Amino acid sequence: ELCDRVAFITDGRISEIDTPDALKKRFGRRDVRVIYQNGSQAQAEREFPLDGLGHNSDFIELLRSASRVETIHTQETTLENIFITVTGQELDR
């Protein structure tokens, strides 16, 4: 982590200011991405919301039915995605 707080400026005014973690919690979604194989099919992937994952019947069924689970990773929103949500603009590169 490179900073304690982040501010987003929209039309010359600070529209959001908070810690990176607080902004990610407020604006972001935390998902779990599962990459798996089913039988002879090519690799497939699905995403599920992290909240309530242990009770998500689709997630549990996928784990039971997939012939091979390759990876399970959490996906967290980026500050760039939050910037786009807050300002409605893409970052200039």
Backbone atoms as SQL, in Angstrom:
CREATE TABLE atoms (id INTEGER PRIMARY KEY, chain TEXT, resi INTEGER, resn TEXT, atom TEXT, x REAL, y REAL, z REAL);
INSERT INTO atoms VALUES
  (1, 'A', 1, 'GLU', 'N', 0.855, -1.173, 0.000),
  (2, 'A', 1, 'GLU', 'CA', 0.000, 0.000, 0.000),
  (3, 'A', 1, 'GLU', 'C', 0.896, 1.229, 0.000),
  (4, 'A', 2, 'LEU', 'N', 0.624, 2.145, -0.903),
  (5, 'A', 2, 'LEU', 'CA', 1.472, 3.313, -1.085),
  (6, 'A', 2, 'LEU', 'C', 0.961, 4.565, -0.393),
  (7, 'A', 3, 'CYS', 'N', -0.290, 4.561, 0.050),
  (8, 'A', 3, 'CYS', 'CA', -0.827, 5.780, 0.657),
  (9, 'A', 3, 'CYS', 'C', -1.819, 5.430, 1.762),
  (10, 'A', 4, 'ASP', 'N', -2.040, 6.408, 2.639),
  (11, 'A', 4, 'ASP', 'CA', -2.997, 6.227, 3.730),
  (12, 'A', 4, 'ASP', 'C', -4.417, 6.596, 3.315),
  (13, 'A', 5, 'ARG', 'N', -4.526, 7.599, 2.421),
  (14, 'A', 5, 'ARG', 'CA', -5.841, 8.063, 1.966),
  (15, 'A', 5, 'ARG', 'C', -5.781, 8.385, 0.482),
  (16, 'A', 6, 'VAL', 'N', -6.938, 8.253, -0.155),
  (17, 'A', 6, 'VAL', 'CA', -7.074, 8.547, -1.578),
  (18, 'A', 6, 'VAL', 'C', -8.234, 9.518, -1.733),
  (19, 'A', 7, 'ALA', 'N', -8.044, 10.516, -2.595),
  (20, 'A', 7, 'ALA', 'CA', -9.125, 11.462, -2.898),
  (21, 'A', 7, 'ALA', 'C', -9.400, 11.416, -4.393),
  (22, 'A', 8, 'PHE', 'N', -10.670, 11.432, -4.757),
  (23, 'A', 8, 'PHE', 'CA', -11.082, 11.527, -6.156),
  (24, 'A', 8, 'PHE', 'C', -11.684, 12.909, -6.362),
  (25, 'A', 9, 'ILE', 'N', -11.222, 13.591, -7.391),
  (26, 'A', 9, 'ILE', 'CA', -11.684, 14.943, -7.688),
  (27, 'A', 9, 'ILE', 'C', -12.542, 14.897, -8.942),
  (28, 'A', 10, 'THR', 'N', -13.759, 15.416, -8.822),
  (29, 'A', 10, 'THR', 'CA', -14.689, 15.472, -9.940),
  (30, 'A', 10, 'THR', 'C', -15.133, 16.914, -10.117),
  (31, 'A', 11, 'ASP', 'N', -14.929, 17.449, -11.315),
  (32, 'A', 11, 'ASP', 'CA', -15.306, 18.838, -11.618),
  (33, 'A', 11, 'ASP', 'C', -14.715, 19.816, -10.605),
  (34, 'A', 12, 'GLY', 'N', -13.458, 19.603, -10.232),
  (35, 'A', 12, 'GLY', 'CA', -12.748, 20.516, -9.349),
  (36, 'A', 12, 'GLY', 'C', -13.062, 20.372, -7.869),
  (37, 'A', 13, 'ARG', 'N', -13.876, 19.391, -7.506),
  (38, 'A', 13, 'ARG', 'CA', -14.238, 19.183, -6.103),
  (39, 'A', 13, 'ARG', 'C', -13.900, 17.759, -5.675),
  (40, 'A', 14, 'ILE', 'N', -13.543, 17.612, -4.415),
  (41, 'A', 14, 'ILE', 'CA', -13.281, 16.272, -3.893),
  (42, 'A', 14, 'ILE', 'C', -14.623, 15.555, -3.744),
  (43, 'A', 15, 'SER', 'N', -14.800, 14.507, -4.528),
  (44, 'A', 15, 'SER', 'CA', -16.064, 13.772, -4.481),
  (45, 'A', 15, 'SER', 'C', -16.014, 12.595, -3.512),
  (46, 'A', 16, 'GLU', 'N', -14.836, 12.050, -3.292),
  (47, 'A', 16, 'GLU', 'CA', -14.653, 10.960, -2.329),
  (48, 'A', 16, 'GLU', 'C', -13.261, 11.063, -1.743),
  (49, 'A', 17, 'ILE', 'N', -13.143, 10.791, -0.458),
  (50, 'A', 17, 'ILE', 'CA', -11.834, 10.716, 0.188),
  (51, 'A', 17, 'ILE', 'C', -11.939, 9.703, 1.326),
  (52, 'A', 18, 'ASP', 'N', -11.012, 8.752, 1.326),
  (53, 'A', 18, 'ASP', 'CA', -11.010, 7.725, 2.362),
  (54, 'A', 18, 'ASP', 'C', -9.765, 6.865, 2.192),
  (55, 'A', 19, 'THR', 'N', -9.627, 5.879, 3.045),
  (56, 'A', 19, 'THR', 'CA', -8.507, 4.949, 2.893),
  (57, 'A', 19, 'THR', 'C', -8.794, 4.028, 1.708),
  (58, 'A', 20, 'PRO', 'N', -7.763, 3.491, 1.084),
  (59, 'A', 20, 'PRO', 'CA', -7.999, 2.565, -0.029),
  (60, 'A', 20, 'PRO', 'C', -8.898, 1.389, 0.374),
  (61, 'A', 21, 'ASP', 'N', -8.677, 0.812, 1.544),
  (62, 'A', 21, 'ASP', 'CA', -9.501, -0.317, 1.981),
  (63, 'A', 21, 'ASP', 'C', -10.961, 0.077, 2.172),
  (64, 'A', 22, 'ALA', 'N', -11.201, 1.228, 2.765),
  (65, 'A', 22, 'ALA', 'CA', -12.580, 1.676, 2.983),
  (66, 'A', 22, 'ALA', 'C', -13.284, 1.940, 1.655),
  (67, 'A', 23, 'LEU', 'N', -12.581, 2.535, 0.698),
  (68, 'A', 23, 'LEU', 'CA', -13.167, 2.771, -0.623),
  (69, 'A', 23, 'LEU', 'C', -13.500, 1.452, -1.311),
  (70, 'A', 24, 'LYS', 'N', -12.604, 0.485, -1.209),
  (71, 'A', 24, 'LYS', 'CA', -12.850, -0.821, -1.830),
  (72, 'A', 24, 'LYS', 'C', -14.050, -1.509, -1.196),
  (73, 'A', 25, 'LYS', 'N', -14.205, -1.380, 0.110),
  (74, 'A', 25, 'LYS', 'CA', -15.357, -1.984, 0.782),
  (75, 'A', 25, 'LYS', 'C', -16.656, -1.298, 0.378),
  (76, 'A', 26, 'ARG', 'N', -16.602, 0.019, 0.249),
  (77, 'A', 26, 'ARG', 'CA', -17.815, 0.779, -0.055),
  (78, 'A', 26, 'ARG', 'C', -18.246, 0.638, -1.508),
  (79, 'A', 27, 'PHE', 'N', -17.291, 0.669, -2.441),
  (80, 'A', 27, 'PHE', 'CA', -17.637, 0.697, -3.858),
  (81, 'A', 27, 'PHE', 'C', -17.420, -0.629, -4.575),
  (82, 'A', 28, 'GLY', 'N', -16.651, -1.491, -3.980),
  (83, 'A', 28, 'GLY', 'CA', -16.264, -2.690, -4.700),
  (84, 'A', 28, 'GLY', 'C', -17.112, -3.896, -4.395),
  (85, 'A', 29, 'ARG', 'N', -16.950, -4.859, -5.267),
  (86, 'A', 29, 'ARG', 'CA', -17.521, -6.175, -5.051),
  (87, 'A', 29, 'ARG', 'C', -16.368, -7.129, -4.839),
  (88, 'A', 30, 'ARG', 'N', -16.548, -8.044, -3.935),
  (89, 'A', 30, 'ARG', 'CA', -15.539, -9.080, -3.755),
  (90, 'A', 30, 'ARG', 'C', -16.147, -10.378, -4.252),
  (91, 'A', 31, 'ASP', 'N', -15.499, -10.942, -5.235),
  (92, 'A', 31, 'ASP', 'CA', -15.979, -12.166, -5.854),
  (93, 'A', 31, 'ASP', 'C', -14.937, -13.255, -5.737),
  (94, 'A', 32, 'VAL', 'N', -15.385, -14.463, -5.955),
  (95, 'A', 32, 'VAL', 'CA', -14.500, -15.617, -6.032),
  (96, 'A', 32, 'VAL', 'C', -14.610, -16.162, -7.451),
  (97, 'A', 33, 'ARG', 'N', -13.466, -16.308, -8.103),
  (98, 'A', 33, 'ARG', 'CA', -13.438, -16.864, -9.461),
  (99, 'A', 33, 'ARG', 'C', -12.931, -18.300, -9.377),
  (100, 'A', 34, 'VAL', 'N', -13.710, -19.213, -9.950),
  (101, 'A', 34, 'VAL', 'CA', -13.350, -20.629, -9.977),
  (102, 'A', 34, 'VAL', 'C', -13.060, -21.014, -11.419),
  (103, 'A', 35, 'ILE', 'N', -11.874, -21.543, -11.656),
  (104, 'A', 35, 'ILE', 'CA', -11.511, -22.071, -12.973),
  (105, 'A', 35, 'ILE', 'C', -11.494, -23.588, -12.828),
  (106, 'A', 36, 'TYR', 'N', -12.224, -24.263, -13.727),
  (107, 'A', 36, 'TYR', 'CA', -12.429, -25.702, -13.556),
  (108, 'A', 36, 'TYR', 'C', -12.552, -26.401, -14.909),
  (109, 'A', 37, 'GLN', 'N', -12.539, -27.723, -14.860),
  (110, 'A', 37, 'GLN', 'CA', -12.811, -28.544, -16.030),
  (111, 'A', 37, 'GLN', 'C', -13.952, -29.483, -15.689),
  (112, 'A', 38, 'ASN', 'N', -14.813, -29.674, -16.652),
  (113, 'A', 38, 'ASN', 'CA', -15.913, -30.616, -16.507),
  (114, 'A', 38, 'ASN', 'C', -15.747, -31.697, -17.558),
  (115, 'A', 39, 'GLY', 'N', -15.402, -32.882, -17.145),
  (116, 'A', 39, 'GLY', 'CA', -15.228, -33.980, -18.093),
  (117, 'A', 39, 'GLY', 'C', -14.182, -33.642, -19.130),
  (118, 'A', 40, 'SER', 'N', -14.530, -33.838, -20.388),
  (119, 'A', 40, 'SER', 'CA', -13.579, -33.588, -21.478),
  (120, 'A', 40, 'SER', 'C', -13.689, -32.170, -22.032),
  (121, 'A', 41, 'GLN', 'N', -14.566, -31.363, -21.458),
  (122, 'A', 41, 'GLN', 'CA', -14.743, -29.992, -21.944),
  (123, 'A', 41, 'GLN', 'C', -13.504, -29.156, -21.666),
  (124, 'A', 42, 'ALA', 'N', -13.375, -28.108, -22.433),
  (125, 'A', 42, 'ALA', 'CA', -12.278, -27.159, -22.207),
  (126, 'A', 42, 'ALA', 'C', -12.468, -26.466, -20.861),
  (127, 'A', 43, 'GLN', 'N', -11.457, -25.777, -20.454),
  (128, 'A', 43, 'GLN', 'CA', -11.478, -25.049, -19.187),
  (129, 'A', 43, 'GLN', 'C', -12.617, -24.028, -19.185),
  (130, 'A', 44, 'ALA', 'N', -13.270, -23.894, -18.048),
  (131, 'A', 44, 'ALA', 'CA', -14.360, -22.934, -17.899),
  (132, 'A', 44, 'ALA', 'C', -14.134, -22.159, -16.611),
  (133, 'A', 45, 'GLU', 'N', -14.854, -21.054, -16.474),
  (134, 'A', 45, 'GLU', 'CA', -14.747, -20.293, -15.227),
  (135, 'A', 45, 'GLU', 'C', -16.083, -19.678, -14.870),
  (136, 'A', 46, 'ARG', 'N', -16.275, -19.496, -13.566),
  (137, 'A', 46, 'ARG', 'CA', -17.472, -18.837, -13.039),
  (138, 'A', 46, 'ARG', 'C', -17.063, -17.961, -11.883),
  (139, 'A', 47, 'GLU', 'N', -17.858, -16.923, -11.642),
  (140, 'A', 47, 'GLU', 'CA', -17.620, -16.037, -10.503),
  (141, 'A', 47, 'GLU', 'C', -18.830, -16.071, -9.583),
  (142, 'A', 48, 'PHE', 'N', -18.537, -15.979, -8.291),
  (143, 'A', 48, 'PHE', 'CA', -19.568, -15.996, -7.262),
  (144, 'A', 48, 'PHE', 'C', -19.273, -14.884, -6.266),
  (145, 'A', 49, 'PRO', 'N', -20.314, -14.258, -5.683),
  (146, 'A', 49, 'PRO', 'CA', -20.069, -13.258, -4.637),
  (147, 'A', 49, 'PRO', 'C', -19.442, -13.929, -3.419),
  (148, 'A', 50, 'LEU', 'N', -18.454, -13.282, -2.830),
  (149, 'A', 50, 'LEU', 'CA', -17.773, -13.844, -1.664),
  (150, 'A', 50, 'LEU', 'C', -18.702, -13.916, -0.454),
  (151, 'A', 51, 'ASP', 'N', -19.547, -12.911, -0.285),
  (152, 'A', 51, 'ASP', 'CA', -20.485, -12.908, 0.841),
  (153, 'A', 51, 'ASP', 'C', -21.450, -14.083, 0.710),
  (154, 'A', 52, 'GLY', 'N', -21.530, -14.888, 1.733),
  (155, 'A', 52, 'GLY', 'CA', -22.438, -16.031, 1.730),
  (156, 'A', 52, 'GLY', 'C', -21.981, -17.197, 0.884),
  (157, 'A', 53, 'LEU', 'N', -20.717, -17.224, 0.520),
  (158, 'A', 53, 'LEU', 'CA', -20.207, -18.249, -0.391),
  (159, 'A', 53, 'LEU', 'C', -20.441, -19.663, 0.145),
  (160, 'A', 54, 'GLY', 'N', -20.273, -19.857, 1.432),
  (161, 'A', 54, 'GLY', 'CA', -20.444, -21.187, 2.017),
  (162, 'A', 54, 'GLY', 'C', -21.858, -21.727, 1.930),
  (163, 'A', 55, 'HIS', 'N', -22.827, -20.846, 1.652),
  (164, 'A', 55, 'HIS', 'CA', -24.220, -21.256, 1.543),
  (165, 'A', 55, 'HIS', 'C', -24.740, -21.115, 0.116),
  (166, 'A', 56, 'ASN', 'N', -23.872, -20.777, -0.820),
  (167, 'A', 56, 'ASN', 'CA', -24.268, -20.581, -2.216),
  (168, 'A', 56, 'ASN', 'C', -24.398, -21.945, -2.887),
  (169, 'A', 57, 'SER', 'N', -25.632, -22.344, -3.188),
  (170, 'A', 57, 'SER', 'CA', -25.874, -23.689, -3.730),
  (171, 'A', 57, 'SER', 'C', -25.214, -23.894, -5.092),
  (172, 'A', 58, 'ASP', 'N', -25.147, -22.854, -5.924),
  (173, 'A', 58, 'ASP', 'CA', -24.485, -22.989, -7.227),
  (174, 'A', 58, 'ASP', 'C', -22.987, -23.237, -7.059),
  (175, 'A', 59, 'PHE', 'N', -22.360, -22.536, -6.119),
  (176, 'A', 59, 'PHE', 'CA', -20.930, -22.721, -5.850),
  (177, 'A', 59, 'PHE', 'C', -20.662, -24.131, -5.327),
  (178, 'A', 60, 'ILE', 'N', -21.460, -24.566, -4.370),
  (179, 'A', 60, 'ILE', 'CA', -21.277, -25.899, -3.789),
  (180, 'A', 60, 'ILE', 'C', -21.485, -26.978, -4.841),
  (181, 'A', 61, 'GLU', 'N', -22.499, -26.823, -5.668),
  (182, 'A', 61, 'GLU', 'CA', -22.755, -27.800, -6.731),
  (183, 'A', 61, 'GLU', 'C', -21.609, -27.838, -7.735),
  (184, 'A', 62, 'LEU', 'N', -21.053, -26.686, -8.068),
  (185, 'A', 62, 'LEU', 'CA', -19.914, -26.656, -8.991),
  (186, 'A', 62, 'LEU', 'C', -18.735, -27.435, -8.407),
  (187, 'A', 63, 'LEU', 'N', -18.446, -27.227, -7.136),
  (188, 'A', 63, 'LEU', 'CA', -17.338, -27.948, -6.508),
  (189, 'A', 63, 'LEU', 'C', -17.577, -29.457, -6.494),
  (190, 'A', 64, 'ARG', 'N', -18.828, -29.848, -6.335),
  (191, 'A', 64, 'ARG', 'CA', -19.150, -31.285, -6.319),
  (192, 'A', 64, 'ARG', 'C', -19.106, -31.900, -7.716),
  (193, 'A', 65, 'SER', 'N', -19.555, -31.149, -8.710),
  (194, 'A', 65, 'SER', 'CA', -19.732, -31.732, -10.041),
  (195, 'A', 65, 'SER', 'C', -18.540, -31.547, -10.978),
  (196, 'A', 66, 'ALA', 'N', -17.703, -30.570, -10.735),
  (197, 'A', 66, 'ALA', 'CA', -16.561, -30.344, -11.632),
  (198, 'A', 66, 'ALA', 'C', -15.604, -31.525, -11.528),
  (199, 'A', 67, 'SER', 'N', -15.113, -31.969, -12.679),
  (200, 'A', 67, 'SER', 'CA', -14.179, -33.094, -12.644),
  (201, 'A', 67, 'SER', 'C', -12.827, -32.670, -12.081),
  (202, 'A', 68, 'ARG', 'N', -12.499, -31.388, -12.253),
  (203, 'A', 68, 'ARG', 'CA', -11.222, -30.895, -11.729),
  (204, 'A', 68, 'ARG', 'C', -11.307, -29.381, -11.526),
  (205, 'A', 69, 'VAL', 'N', -11.064, -28.936, -10.309),
  (206, 'A', 69, 'VAL', 'CA', -10.993, -27.498, -10.024),
  (207, 'A', 69, 'VAL', 'C', -9.538, -27.087, -10.160),
  (208, 'A', 70, 'GLU', 'N', -9.269, -26.162, -11.078),
  (209, 'A', 70, 'GLU', 'CA', -7.897, -25.703, -11.325),
  (210, 'A', 70, 'GLU', 'C', -7.467, -24.672, -10.279),
  (211, 'A', 71, 'THR', 'N', -8.274, -23.622, -10.110),
  (212, 'A', 71, 'THR', 'CA', -7.940, -22.566, -9.155),
  (213, 'A', 71, 'THR', 'C', -9.212, -21.952, -8.573),
  (214, 'A', 72, 'ILE', 'N', -9.063, -21.417, -7.380),
  (215, 'A', 72, 'ILE', 'CA', -10.100, -20.596, -6.751),
  (216, 'A', 72, 'ILE', 'C', -9.385, -19.353, -6.238),
  (217, 'A', 73, 'HIS', 'N', -9.790, -18.185, -6.753),
  (218, 'A', 73, 'HIS', 'CA', -9.142, -16.923, -6.380),
  (219, 'A', 73, 'HIS', 'C', -10.194, -15.897, -5.995),
  (220, 'A', 74, 'THR', 'N', -9.856, -15.072, -5.021),
  (221, 'A', 74, 'THR', 'CA', -10.722, -13.934, -4.726),
  (222, 'A', 74, 'THR', 'C', -10.386, -12.806, -5.691),
  (223, 'A', 75, 'GLN', 'N', -11.405, -12.072, -6.085),
  (224, 'A', 75, 'GLN', 'CA', -11.260, -10.935, -6.986),
  (225, 'A', 75, 'GLN', 'C', -11.693, -9.689, -6.223),
  (226, 'A', 76, 'GLU', 'N', -10.836, -8.705, -6.165),
  (227, 'A', 76, 'GLU', 'CA', -11.148, -7.469, -5.452),
  (228, 'A', 76, 'GLU', 'C', -11.120, -6.316, -6.446),
  (229, 'A', 77, 'THR', 'N', -12.025, -5.380, -6.270),
  (230, 'A', 77, 'THR', 'CA', -12.065, -4.239, -7.172),
  (231, 'A', 77, 'THR', 'C', -10.786, -3.418, -7.042),
  (232, 'A', 78, 'THR', 'N', -10.457, -2.686, -8.090),
  (233, 'A', 78, 'THR', 'CA', -9.257, -1.851, -8.085),
  (234, 'A', 78, 'THR', 'C', -9.641, -0.396, -7.843),
  (235, 'A', 79, 'LEU', 'N', -8.669, 0.405, -7.432),
  (236, 'A', 79, 'LEU', 'CA', -8.917, 1.842, -7.278),
  (237, 'A', 79, 'LEU', 'C', -9.263, 2.471, -8.623),
  (238, 'A', 80, 'GLU', 'N', -8.727, 1.927, -9.702),
  (239, 'A', 80, 'GLU', 'CA', -9.080, 2.435, -11.035),
  (240, 'A', 80, 'GLU', 'C', -10.569, 2.235, -11.307),
  (241, 'A', 81, 'ASN', 'N', -11.103, 1.067, -10.986),
  (242, 'A', 81, 'ASN', 'CA', -12.535, 0.828, -11.182),
  (243, 'A', 81, 'ASN', 'C', -13.380, 1.739, -10.300),
  (244, 'A', 82, 'ILE', 'N', -12.920, 1.991, -9.085),
  (245, 'A', 82, 'ILE', 'CA', -13.639, 2.904, -8.197),
  (246, 'A', 82, 'ILE', 'C', -13.601, 4.317, -8.767),
  (247, 'A', 83, 'PHE', 'N', -12.454, 4.745, -9.290),
  (248, 'A', 83, 'PHE', 'CA', -12.330, 6.062, -9.914),
  (249, 'A', 83, 'PHE', 'C', -13.355, 6.213, -11.038),
  (250, 'A', 84, 'ILE', 'N', -13.479, 5.202, -11.879),
  (251, 'A', 84, 'ILE', 'CA', -14.429, 5.255, -12.998),
  (252, 'A', 84, 'ILE', 'C', -15.857, 5.345, -12.473),
  (253, 'A', 85, 'THR', 'N', -16.174, 4.593, -11.427),
  (254, 'A', 85, 'THR', 'CA', -17.511, 4.640, -10.836),
  (255, 'A', 85, 'THR', 'C', -17.811, 6.019, -10.252),
  (256, 'A', 86, 'VAL', 'N', -16.854, 6.573, -9.519),
  (257, 'A', 86, 'VAL', 'CA', -17.061, 7.850, -8.826),
  (258, 'A', 86, 'VAL', 'C', -17.113, 9.018, -9.803),
  (259, 'A', 87, 'THR', 'N', -16.200, 9.051, -10.767),
  (260, 'A', 87, 'THR', 'CA', -16.091, 10.207, -11.660),
  (261, 'A', 87, 'THR', 'C', -16.841, 10.034, -12.974),
  (262, 'A', 88, 'GLY', 'N', -17.115, 8.794, -13.343),
  (263, 'A', 88, 'GLY', 'CA', -17.753, 8.536, -14.627),
  (264, 'A', 88, 'GLY', 'C', -16.796, 8.684, -15.797),
  (265, 'A', 89, 'GLN', 'N', -15.499, 8.706, -15.517),
  (266, 'A', 89, 'GLN', 'CA', -14.495, 8.901, -16.569),
  (267, 'A', 89, 'GLN', 'C', -13.420, 7.836, -16.477),
  (268, 'A', 90, 'GLU', 'N', -12.874, 7.472, -17.640),
  (269, 'A', 90, 'GLU', 'CA', -11.737, 6.560, -17.697),
  (270, 'A', 90, 'GLU', 'C', -10.472, 7.327, -17.337),
  (271, 'A', 91, 'LEU', 'N', -9.472, 6.618, -16.844),
  (272, 'A', 91, 'LEU', 'CA', -8.170, 7.233, -16.590),
  (273, 'A', 91, 'LEU', 'C', -7.445, 7.472, -17.905),
  (274, 'A', 92, 'ASP', 'N', -6.762, 8.607, -18.013),
  (275, 'A', 92, 'ASP', 'CA', -5.914, 8.865, -19.178),
  (276, 'A', 92, 'ASP', 'C', -4.631, 8.088, -19.009),
  (277, 'A', 93, 'ARG', 'N', -4.206, 7.447, -20.063),
  (278, 'A', 93, 'ARG', 'CA', -2.965, 6.655, -19.982),
  (279, 'A', 93, 'ARG', 'C', -1.910, 7.272, -20.839);
